[in-house]
Amino acid sequence: MAKAASKQPKRPKHIPLRTCVSCRETKPKRELLRVVHTPDDHVLLDATGKKSGRGAYLCARLSCWENAIKKKRLEQEFETTISEEDRAGLDAFIATLPKDDPVPESGQEAKGTSHRKRVPESGVQKR
């Protein structure tokens, strides 16, 4: 019997998702930046995503990083305080982030931000 005759379509490749600890948006893992709490009690940026320790993910947006530092989200996530030298390293990275895009006007939503179904306003009849 030939197996080529009964080929099934390929399954889509699994994309791991992670949640930003600041804005709580779920995004593909590759779009987020990993901060790691290492076993030797340091908190640092993990560019490779393979360092040993407890990881937390943040968007590559300045507002998420500022919010995470200001509201101590990383400290809550790691259940530890961040030392001055580790904080300085994170602050140096934050300084390299570009400014966020301006927020769209109140009447317009950013593409892909709404999780609700849109109902057309015209043609809808109430019963």
TAUR-V419070 format. One record per pair of residues at least 4 apart in sequence whose C-alpha atoms are under 7 Angstrom apart, sorted by the first residue. I is the first residue (numbers start at 1). J is the second residue. D is the distance in whole Angstrom. If there is no record, write none. Layout:
i: <I I>
j: <J J>
d: <D D>
This chain:
i: <3 15 16 16 17 17 17 17 18 18 18 18 18 19 19 19 19 19 20 20 20 20 20 20 21 21 21 21 22 22 22 22 22 23 27 32 32 32 32 33 33 33 33 34 34 34 34 34 34 34 34 35 35 35 35 35 35 35 36 36 36 36 36 36 36 36 37 37 37 37 37 37 37 37 38 38 38 38 38 39 42 43 43 44 44 46 58 58 59 61 61 62 62 62 62 62 62 63 63 64 65 65 66 67 68 68 68 69 69 72 73 74 75 75 75 75 76 82 82 83 84 85 86 87 88 89 90 91 92 93 104 104 104 109 120>
j: <7 28 28 29 26 27 28 29 26 27 28 29 57 24 25 26 27 57 24 25 26 57 58 59 56 57 58 73 58 64 67 68 73 64 31 57 58 59 60 57 58 59 60 45 46 47 49 55 56 57 58 43 44 45 46 55 56 57 43 44 45 46 53 54 55 56 41 42 43 44 53 54 55 78 42 43 52 53 54 53 86 82 86 86 90 51 64 65 64 65 100 66 94 97 98 99 100 67 100 68 69 94 70 71 72 73 74 73 74 76 77 78 79 80 81 82 80 86 87 87 88 89 90 91 92 93 94 95 96 97 108 109 110 113 124>
d: <7 6 6 6 6 5 4 5 6 6 6 5 7 6 5 4 6 7 5 6 7 5 4 6 7 6 6 7 7 5 6 5 7 6 7 6 6 5 6 5 5 6 6 6 5 7 6 6 6 5 6 7 6 4 5 6 5 6 6 6 6 6 6 5 4 6 6 6 5 7 5 5 6 7 5 6 6 4 7 6 7 7 6 6 7 6 7 7 6 7 6 6 7 6 7 6 6 6 7 6 6 7 6 6 6 5 6 7 7 6 6 6 6 5 5 7 7 6 6 6 6 6 6 6 6 6 6 6 7 7 6 6 6 7 7>
